[in-house]
Amino acid sequence: MRIERYISANLGDPDLTPARIAHYSGISLRYLHKLFSGSGYTVREWVKVQRLEAAHRDLEATPTGINIGEIAYRWGFSDQAQFCRAFKQHYGYSASELRFQVV
């Protein structure tokens, strides 16, 4: 639970890595990976999914004046193209398609 709260509070930090999460939690990196092994996700994948879900909520809630790139950076993605590929792969539709539906 503490690990999940830390991740949620730091999703916007592009430097949020498994090593940093383990250090904050006071556990070894190996043990952190072991904790996530039953979830079906690696730590890195779980962080990415959490970021995508946060960005999805933002895309639905924010006005169209805020561009997709700004939302991607807000949630820790290093560039807009990377975000758009990950978003489409995860949801099956693009971020701009979601933005168009909401408008």
C-alpha distances in whole Angstrom, upper triangle without the diagonal:
4,5,5,6,9,10,11,12,14,15,19,19,21,21,17,17,15,17,16,12,13,15,13,10,14,14,16,17,18,15,12,15,15,11,12,15,15,14,17,16,16,14,17,17,14,14,18,17,14,17,20,18,18,22,23,22,24,27,27,27,29,33,34,35,32,33,30,30,29,26,25,26,23,21,21,24,27,29,30,32,29,27,29,29,26,26,29,28,24,26,30,31,31,30,33,34,31,32,36,35,33,36
4,5,5,6,9,10,11,12,14,17,17,20,19,15,16,14,15,14,10,11,13,10,7,11,12,15,15,17,14,12,15,16,12,13,17,17,16,19,18,17,14,17,18,15,14,18,18,15,18,21,19,19,22,24,23,24,27,28,28,29,33,34,35,32,32,30,30,28,26,25,25,22,20,20,23,25,29,30,32,28,27,30,30,26,27,30,29,26,28,31,32,32,30,34,35,32,33,37,36,34,37
4,5,5,6,9,10,11,12,15,15,17,16,12,12,10,12,11,7,8,10,8,6,10,10,13,12,14,12,9,12,13,10,11,14,15,14,17,15,14,11,13,15,12,11,15,15,13,15,18,18,17,20,22,22,23,26,27,27,28,32,33,34,30,31,28,28,26,24,23,22,21,18,17,20,22,26,27,28,25,24,27,27,23,24,27,26,23,25,29,30,30,28,32,33,30,31,35,34,33,36
4,5,5,6,9,10,10,14,15,16,16,12,13,12,14,13,9,11,14,12,10,14,14,16,15,17,15,11,13,15,11,11,15,15,13,15,14,13,10,13,13,10,9,13,13,10,12,15,14,14,17,19,18,20,23,24,23,25,29,30,31,28,28,26,25,24,21,20,21,19,16,16,19,21,24,25,27,24,22,24,25,21,21,24,23,20,22,26,27,27,25,29,30,27,28,32,31,29,32
4,5,5,6,9,10,13,14,17,16,13,15,14,16,14,11,13,14,11,11,14,15,18,17,20,18,14,17,18,15,15,18,19,16,19,17,17,14,15,16,13,12,15,15,11,13,16,15,14,17,19,18,19,22,23,22,24,27,29,30,27,27,25,25,24,21,20,20,18,15,16,19,22,25,26,28,25,23,26,26,23,23,26,26,23,24,28,28,28,26,29,30,27,28,32,31,29,32
4,5,5,6,9,11,11,14,13,10,12,12,13,10,8,10,11,8,8,12,13,16,15,18,16,13,16,18,15,15,19,19,18,20,17,16,13,14,16,13,11,14,15,12,13,17,16,15,18,20,19,20,23,24,24,25,28,30,30,27,27,25,24,23,20,20,19,17,14,14,17,20,23,24,26,24,22,25,26,23,23,26,26,23,25,28,29,28,26,29,31,28,29,33,32,30,33
4,5,5,6,9,9,12,11,8,10,10,12,10,7,11,12,10,10,14,15,16,15,17,16,13,14,17,14,13,17,18,15,17,14,14,10,11,12,10,7,10,11,9,10,13,13,12,15,17,17,18,20,22,22,23,26,27,28,24,24,22,21,20,18,17,16,14,11,11,14,17,20,21,23,20,18,21,22,19,19,23,22,19,21,25,26,25,23,26,28,25,26,30,29,28,31
4,5,5,9,10,13,14,10,13,13,16,14,11,14,16,13,14,17,18,20,18,21,20,16,17,20,17,15,19,20,17,19,16,16,13,13,14,11,9,11,11,8,9,12,11,9,13,15,14,15,18,19,18,19,23,25,25,22,22,20,20,19,16,15,15,13,10,11,14,17,20,21,23,20,18,21,22,19,18,22,22,19,20,24,24,23,21,24,26,23,24,27,27,25,28
4,6,8,9,12,13,10,13,15,16,13,11,15,15,12,13,17,18,20,19,22,21,18,20,22,19,18,22,23,20,22,19,19,15,15,17,14,11,14,14,11,11,15,14,11,14,17,16,16,19,20,19,20,23,25,25,22,23,21,21,18,16,16,15,12,11,12,15,18,21,22,24,22,19,23,24,21,21,24,25,22,23,27,27,26,23,26,28,25,25,29,29,26,29
4,5,6,9,9,7,10,12,14,11,10,13,14,11,13,17,18,19,18,21,20,17,18,21,19,18,21,23,20,22,19,17,14,13,15,13,10,12,14,11,10,14,14,12,14,17,16,16,19,21,20,20,24,25,25,21,21,20,19,17,15,14,13,11,9,9,12,15,18,19,22,19,17,21,22,19,19,23,23,21,23,26,26,25,22,25,27,25,25,28,29,27,29
4,5,8,9,7,10,12,15,12,11,15,16,14,16,19,20,21,19,21,21,17,18,21,19,17,20,22,19,20,17,16,13,11,13,11,7,9,10,8,6,10,11,9,10,13,14,13,16,18,18,18,21,22,23,19,19,17,16,14,12,11,10,9,6,6,9,12,15,16,18,16,14,17,18,15,16,19,19,17,19,22,22,21,18,22,24,21,21,25,26,24,26
4,6,9,8,12,15,16,14,14,18,18,16,18,21,22,23,21,24,24,20,21,24,23,21,24,25,22,23,20,19,16,14,15,14,10,11,13,10,8,11,12,10,10,14,14,13,15,18,17,16,19,20,20,16,16,15,13,11,10,9,7,5,4,4,8,10,13,14,17,15,13,16,18,16,16,20,20,19,20,23,23,20,18,20,23,21,20,24,25,23,25
4,5,6,9,12,14,11,12,15,15,14,17,19,20,21,19,22,22,19,20,23,22,20,23,25,23,23,20,18,15,13,15,15,11,12,14,12,10,14,15,13,13,17,18,16,19,21,21,20,23,23,23,19,19,17,15,14,13,11,9,8,7,5,9,10,13,15,18,16,14,18,19,17,18,22,22,21,22,25,25,23,21,23,26,24,24,27,28,27,29
4,6,8,12,13,11,13,16,16,16,18,21,21,21,18,21,22,19,19,23,22,20,23,25,23,23,19,17,14,12,14,14,11,11,14,13,10,13,16,14,14,17,19,17,19,22,22,21,24,24,23,20,19,16,14,13,13,10,8,9,8,4,6,7,10,13,15,13,12,16,17,15,16,20,20,19,21,24,24,22,20,22,25,24,23,27,28,27,29
4,6,10,10,8,10,13,13,13,16,18,18,18,16,19,20,17,18,21,21,19,22,25,23,23,19,17,14,11,14,15,11,12,16,15,13,16,18,17,17,21,22,21,23,26,26,25,27,28,27,23,22,20,18,17,17,14,12,13,11,8,10,10,13,16,18,15,15,19,20,18,20,23,23,22,24,27,27,25,23,26,29,27,27,31,32,31,33
4,7,8,6,7,10,11,11,13,15,16,16,13,17,17,14,15,18,17,16,19,21,19,20,16,14,11,9,12,12,8,10,13,12,11,14,16,15,16,19,20,20,22,25,25,24,27,28,28,24,23,21,19,18,17,15,13,13,11,8,11,12,15,18,19,16,16,20,20,17,19,22,22,20,23,26,26,25,23,26,28,26,27,30,31,30,32
4,5,5,6,9,10,11,12,14,14,13,10,13,14,11,12,15,15,14,16,19,18,18,14,12,8,7,11,11,9,11,14,13,13,16,18,18,19,21,23,23,25,27,28,27,30,31,31,27,26,23,21,21,20,17,16,16,14,11,12,13,17,19,20,17,17,21,20,18,20,23,22,20,23,26,27,26,24,28,30,28,29,33,33,32,35
4,5,5,6,9,10,10,12,11,10,7,10,11,8,8,12,12,11,13,16,15,16,13,9,6,7,10,10,9,12,14,14,15,17,19,19,20,23,24,25,27,29,29,30,33,33,34,30,29,26,24,24,23,20,19,19,16,14,15,17,20,22,23,19,19,23,22,19,21,24,22,21,24,27,28,27,26,30,32,30,31,35,35,34,37
4,5,5,6,9,10,10,10,8,6,9,11,9,10,13,14,14,16,19,18,19,16,13,10,10,14,14,13,15,18,17,18,21,22,22,24,26,27,27,30,32,32,32,35,36,36,32,31,29,27,26,25,22,21,21,19,16,18,18,22,25,25,22,22,26,25,22,25,28,26,25,28,30,32,31,30,33,35,33,34,38,38,37,40
4,5,5,6,9,10,10,10,9,12,13,11,13,16,15,15,18,21,20,21,18,15,11,11,15,15,12,15,18,17,17,20,21,21,22,25,26,26,28,30,30,30,33,34,34,30,29,27,25,24,23,21,19,19,17,15,17,17,21,24,25,22,22,25,25,23,24,28,26,25,28,31,32,30,29,32,34,32,33,37,37,36,38
4,5,5,6,9,9,10,8,12,11,8,11,13,12,12,15,18,17,18,15,13,9,10,14,12,10,14,16,14,15,19,19,19,21,23,24,24,27,29,29,29,32,33,34,30,29,27,25,25,23,21,20,19,16,15,17,18,22,24,26,22,22,25,25,22,23,27,25,23,26,29,30,30,28,31,33,31,32,36,36,34,37
4,5,5,6,5,6,5,9,8,6,9,11,11,12,14,17,17,19,16,13,10,12,15,14,13,17,18,17,18,22,22,22,24,27,27,28,30,32,32,33,36,37,37,34,33,31,29,28,27,25,23,23,20,18,20,22,25,28,29,25,25,28,28,25,26,29,28,26,29,32,33,33,31,35,36,34,35,39,39,38,40
4,5,5,6,7,8,11,11,10,13,15,14,16,18,21,21,22,20,17,14,15,18,17,16,19,21,20,21,24,25,24,26,29,29,29,32,34,34,34,37,38,38,34,34,32,30,29,28,26,24,23,21,19,22,22,26,29,30,27,26,30,30,27,29,32,30,29,32,35,36,35,33,37,38,36,37,41,41,40,42
4,6,8,10,11,14,13,11,14,16,15,16,19,21,21,23,20,18,14,16,19,17,15,19,20,18,19,23,23,22,24,27,27,27,30,32,31,32,35,36,36,32,33,31,29,28,26,25,23,22,20,18,21,22,26,28,30,27,26,30,30,27,28,31,30,28,31,34,35,34,32,35,37,35,36,39,39,38,40
4,6,9,10,12,11,9,12,14,12,14,17,19,18,21,19,17,13,16,18,16,15,19,20,18,20,23,23,22,25,28,27,28,31,32,32,33,36,38,38,34,34,32,31,30,28,26,25,24,21,20,23,24,28,30,32,28,27,31,31,27,29,32,30,28,31,34,35,35,33,36,38,36,36,40,40,38,41
4,7,9,12,10,10,13,14,13,16,18,20,21,23,21,19,16,18,21,19,18,22,23,22,23,27,27,26,29,31,31,32,35,36,36,36,40,41,41,38,38,35,34,33,31,29,28,27,25,23,26,27,30,33,34,31,30,34,34,30,32,35,33,31,34,37,38,38,36,40,41,39,40,44,43,42,45
4,7,8,6,7,10,11,10,13,15,17,18,20,19,16,14,16,19,18,18,21,22,21,23,26,26,26,29,31,31,32,35,36,36,37,41,42,42,38,38,36,34,33,31,30,29,28,25,23,26,27,30,33,34,30,30,33,32,29,31,34,32,30,33,36,37,37,36,39,41,39,40,43,43,42,45
4,5,5,6,9,10,11,13,14,17,18,20,18,15,13,15,18,18,18,21,23,22,23,26,27,27,29,32,32,33,36,37,38,38,42,42,43,39,38,36,34,34,32,30,29,28,26,24,25,26,30,32,33,29,29,32,31,28,30,33,31,29,33,35,37,37,36,39,41,39,40,44,44,43,46
4,5,5,6,9,10,11,12,16,16,17,15,12,10,12,15,15,15,18,20,20,21,24,25,25,27,29,30,31,33,35,36,36,39,40,40,37,36,33,31,31,29,27,26,26,23,21,22,23,26,29,29,26,26,29,28,25,27,30,28,26,29,32,34,34,33,36,38,36,38,41,41,40,43
4,5,5,6,9,10,11,14,15,16,15,12,11,13,16,16,17,19,21,21,23,25,26,27,29,31,32,33,35,37,38,38,42,42,43,39,38,35,34,34,32,29,29,29,26,24,25,26,29,31,31,27,28,31,29,26,28,31,28,27,30,33,35,35,34,38,39,38,39,42,42,42,45
4,5,5,6,9,10,12,14,16,14,12,11,14,16,16,17,20,21,21,23,25,26,26,29,30,31,33,35,36,37,38,41,42,43,39,39,36,34,34,32,30,29,29,26,24,26,27,30,32,32,29,29,32,30,27,29,31,29,27,30,33,35,35,35,38,39,37,39,43,42,41,44
4,5,5,7,9,11,12,14,12,10,8,11,13,12,13,16,17,17,19,21,22,23,25,27,27,29,31,32,33,34,38,38,39,36,35,32,31,31,28,26,26,25,22,21,22,24,27,29,29,25,25,28,27,24,26,28,26,24,27,30,32,32,31,35,36,34,36,39,38,38,41
4,5,5,6,10,10,11,9,7,6,10,11,11,13,15,16,17,19,21,22,23,25,26,27,29,31,32,33,34,38,38,39,36,34,31,30,31,28,26,26,26,22,21,22,23,26,28,28,24,24,27,25,22,24,26,24,22,25,28,30,30,30,34,35,33,35,38,38,37,40
4,5,5,8,10,11,11,9,9,13,14,13,15,18,18,19,21,23,24,25,27,28,30,31,33,34,35,37,40,41,42,39,38,34,34,34,31,29,29,29,25,24,25,27,30,31,31,27,27,30,28,25,27,29,26,24,27,30,32,33,33,36,37,35,37,40,40,39,43
4,6,7,8,11,10,9,9,13,14,12,14,17,17,17,20,22,21,23,25,26,27,29,31,32,33,35,38,39,40,37,36,33,32,32,30,28,28,27,24,23,24,26,29,31,31,27,26,29,28,24,26,28,25,23,26,29,31,32,31,35,36,33,35,39,38,37,40
4,6,5,7,7,6,6,10,10,9,11,14,14,14,17,18,18,20,22,23,24,26,28,29,30,32,35,36,38,34,33,30,30,30,27,25,25,25,21,21,22,24,26,27,28,24,23,26,24,21,22,24,22,19,22,25,27,28,28,32,32,30,32,35,34,34,37
4,6,6,7,7,9,12,11,11,14,16,15,17,19,20,21,23,25,26,27,29,30,31,33,35,38,38,40,37,35,32,32,32,29,27,28,28,24,23,24,26,28,29,29,25,25,27,25,22,23,25,22,20,23,25,28,29,29,33,33,32,34,37,36,36,39
4,6,8,9,11,14,13,12,15,17,16,17,20,21,21,23,25,25,26,29,30,31,33,35,38,39,41,37,36,33,33,33,30,28,30,29,25,25,26,28,30,31,30,27,26,28,26,23,24,25,23,20,23,25,28,29,30,33,33,31,34,37,35,35,39
4,5,8,9,12,10,9,12,14,12,14,17,17,17,19,22,22,23,25,27,27,29,31,34,35,37,34,33,29,30,30,27,25,26,26,22,22,23,25,27,28,27,24,23,25,23,20,20,22,19,17,19,22,25,26,26,30,30,28,30,33,32,32,35
4,7,10,12,9,9,13,13,12,14,17,17,17,20,22,21,23,26,26,27,29,31,34,35,37,33,32,29,29,30,27,24,26,26,22,22,22,24,26,26,26,22,21,23,21,18,19,20,17,15,18,20,23,24,25,28,28,27,29,32,31,31,35
4,6,8,6,6,9,10,9,11,14,14,15,17,19,19,21,23,24,25,27,29,32,32,34,31,29,26,26,27,24,21,23,23,19,18,18,21,23,23,23,19,18,20,18,15,17,18,15,13,16,19,21,22,23,26,27,25,28,30,30,30,33
4,5,5,6,9,10,11,12,14,15,17,18,20,21,23,24,25,27,29,30,33,33,35,31,30,26,25,26,24,21,22,22,19,17,17,19,21,23,22,19,18,21,19,16,18,20,17,15,19,21,23,24,24,28,28,27,29,32,32,32,35
4,5,5,6,9,10,11,12,14,15,17,18,20,21,23,24,26,27,28,31,32,33,29,28,25,24,24,22,19,20,20,16,15,16,18,20,22,22,18,18,21,19,16,18,20,18,16,20,22,24,24,24,27,28,27,28,32,31,31,34
4,5,5,6,9,10,11,12,14,15,16,18,20,21,22,25,26,26,29,29,30,27,25,22,21,22,19,17,17,17,14,12,12,14,17,18,18,15,14,17,16,13,15,18,16,15,18,20,22,22,21,25,26,25,26,29,30,29,32
4,5,5,6,9,10,10,12,14,15,16,18,20,21,23,24,25,28,28,30,26,25,21,20,21,19,16,17,18,14,13,13,15,17,18,18,14,13,16,14,11,13,15,13,11,15,17,19,19,19,23,23,22,24,27,27,27,30
4,5,5,6,9,10,11,12,14,15,17,18,20,21,23,24,27,28,29,26,25,21,21,22,19,16,18,17,14,13,14,17,19,19,20,16,15,17,16,13,14,16,15,12,15,18,20,20,19,23,24,22,24,27,27,26,29
4,5,5,6,9,10,11,12,14,16,17,18,20,21,22,25,26,27,23,22,19,19,19,16,14,14,14,10,10,11,14,16,17,18,15,13,16,16,12,13,17,15,13,16,19,20,20,18,22,23,21,23,26,26,25,28
4,5,5,6,9,10,10,12,14,15,16,18,20,20,23,23,25,21,20,16,16,17,14,11,13,13,9,9,9,12,13,14,14,11,10,12,12,9,10,13,12,10,13,16,17,16,15,19,20,18,20,23,23,23,26
4,5,5,6,9,10,10,12,14,15,17,18,20,23,23,25,22,20,17,17,18,15,13,15,15,11,12,11,15,16,16,16,13,11,13,13,9,9,12,11,8,10,14,15,15,14,18,19,17,19,22,21,21,24
4,5,5,6,9,10,11,12,14,16,17,18,21,22,24,20,20,17,17,17,14,12,14,13,9,10,12,15,17,17,18,15,13,15,15,12,11,15,14,11,13,16,17,17,15,19,20,17,19,22,22,21,24
4,5,5,6,9,10,11,12,14,15,16,19,20,21,17,16,13,14,13,10,9,10,9,6,7,8,12,13,13,15,12,10,12,13,10,10,13,14,11,13,16,16,15,13,17,18,16,17,20,21,20,22
4,5,5,6,9,10,10,12,14,15,18,18,20,17,15,12,13,13,10,9,11,11,8,10,9,13,13,12,13,11,8,10,11,8,6,10,11,8,9,12,13,12,10,14,15,13,14,18,17,17,20
4,5,5,6,9,10,11,12,14,17,18,20,17,17,14,15,15,12,11,14,13,10,12,13,16,17,16,17,15,12,13,14,11,9,12,13,10,10,13,13,13,11,15,15,13,14,18,17,16,19
4,5,5,6,9,10,11,12,15,16,18,15,15,13,14,13,9,10,12,10,7,10,12,15,16,15,17,16,12,14,16,13,11,15,16,13,13,16,16,15,12,15,17,14,14,18,18,16,19
4,5,5,6,9,10,10,13,14,15,12,12,9,10,10,6,7,9,8,6,10,10,13,13,12,14,13,9,11,13,11,9,12,14,12,12,15,14,12,9,12,14,11,11,15,15,14,16
4,5,5,6,9,10,13,13,16,13,13,10,13,13,9,10,13,12,10,13,13,17,16,14,16,15,11,11,14,12,8,11,13,11,9,12,11,10,8,11,11,8,9,13,12,11,14
4,6,5,6,8,12,13,16,13,14,12,15,14,10,12,14,12,11,15,15,19,19,17,19,18,14,15,17,15,12,15,17,14,13,16,14,14,11,13,14,10,11,14,13,11,14
4,5,5,6,9,11,12,10,11,10,12,10,7,10,12,10,10,13,14,17,17,15,17,17,14,14,17,16,13,16,18,16,15,18,16,14,11,12,14,11,10,14,14,11,13
4,6,6,8,8,11,9,9,8,11,10,7,10,13,12,12,15,15,17,16,14,16,16,13,12,15,15,11,13,16,15,13,15,13,11,7,9,10,7,6,10,10,8,10
4,6,8,9,13,11,12,11,15,14,11,13,16,15,14,18,18,21,20,17,19,20,16,15,18,17,14,15,18,16,14,16,14,13,10,11,11,7,7,10,9,6,9
4,7,9,12,11,12,12,15,14,11,14,16,14,15,18,19,22,21,19,21,22,18,18,21,20,16,19,21,19,17,20,17,16,13,14,14,11,9,12,12,8,10
4,6,8,7,9,10,13,11,9,13,14,12,14,17,18,20,19,17,20,21,17,17,21,20,17,19,22,20,19,21,18,16,13,13,14,12,9,12,13,10,10
4,5,6,9,11,14,12,11,15,16,15,17,20,20,22,21,18,21,22,19,18,22,22,19,21,24,23,21,22,19,17,14,13,14,12,9,11,12,9,8
4,5,7,9,12,11,11,14,16,15,17,20,19,21,19,16,19,20,17,16,20,21,18,19,22,22,20,21,18,15,12,10,12,11,7,9,11,9,8
4,6,9,11,10,11,14,15,15,17,20,19,21,19,16,19,21,18,18,22,22,20,21,25,24,23,24,21,18,14,13,15,15,11,13,15,13,11
4,7,8,7,7,11,12,11,14,16,16,17,16,13,16,18,15,15,19,19,17,19,22,22,21,22,19,16,13,12,15,14,11,13,16,13,13
4,5,5,7,9,10,11,13,15,14,15,13,10,13,15,13,12,16,17,15,17,20,20,19,20,17,14,10,9,13,12,10,12,15,14,13
4,5,5,6,9,10,11,13,11,13,10,7,10,12,9,9,12,13,11,13,16,16,15,17,14,11,7,7,11,11,9,12,14,13,14
4,5,5,6,9,10,11,9,10,7,5,9,10,8,9,12,13,12,14,17,17,17,19,16,13,10,11,14,14,12,15,18,17,17
4,5,5,6,9,10,10,11,10,8,12,13,11,12,16,16,14,17,20,19,19,21,19,16,12,13,16,15,13,17,19,17,18
4,5,5,6,9,9,11,10,9,12,13,9,11,14,14,12,15,17,16,16,19,17,14,10,12,15,13,12,15,17,15,16
4,5,5,7,5,8,7,6,9,9,6,8,11,11,10,13,15,14,15,17,16,13,10,12,15,14,13,17,18,17,19
4,5,5,5,6,7,8,11,11,9,12,14,13,13,17,18,18,19,21,19,16,14,15,19,18,17,20,22,21,22
4,6,8,10,11,11,14,14,11,14,17,15,15,18,20,18,19,22,20,18,15,16,19,18,16,20,21,20,21
4,6,9,11,11,14,12,10,13,15,13,12,16,17,16,17,20,19,17,14,16,19,17,17,20,21,20,22
4,6,9,10,13,11,9,13,15,13,13,17,17,16,18,21,20,18,16,18,21,20,19,23,24,23,25
4,6,7,9,7,6,10,11,10,11,14,15,14,16,19,18,15,14,16,19,18,18,21,23,22,24
4,7,9,7,8,11,12,12,14,16,17,17,19,21,20,18,16,18,21,21,20,23,25,25,26
4,6,6,6,9,10,11,12,15,16,17,18,20,18,15,14,15,19,19,18,21,23,23,24
4,5,5,6,9,10,10,12,14,15,16,17,15,12,10,12,15,15,15,17,20,20,21
4,5,5,6,9,10,11,12,14,15,16,14,11,11,12,15,16,16,18,20,21,22
4,6,5,6,9,10,11,12,14,15,15,12,12,14,16,17,17,20,22,22,24
4,6,5,6,9,10,10,12,13,12,10,9,12,14,14,14,17,19,19,21
4,6,5,6,8,10,10,11,10,7,6,9,11,11,12,15,16,17,19
4,5,5,6,9,10,10,10,8,9,12,13,14,15,17,19,20,22
4,6,5,6,9,10,10,9,10,13,14,14,16,18,19,20,22
4,5,5,6,8,7,6,7,10,11,10,12,15,15,16,19
4,5,5,5,5,5,7,10,10,10,13,14,15,16,19
4,6,6,8,8,11,14,13,14,16,18,18,20,22
4,6,8,9,11,14,14,13,16,18,17,18,22
4,5,8,9,12,11,10,13,15,14,15,18
4,7,10,12,10,10,14,15,14,16,19
4,7,8,6,7,11,11,11,13,16
4,5,5,6,9,10,11,13,15
4,5,5,6,9,10,11,13
4,5,5,6,9,10,11
4,5,5,6,9,10
4,5,5,6,9
4,6,5,6
4,6,5
4,6
4
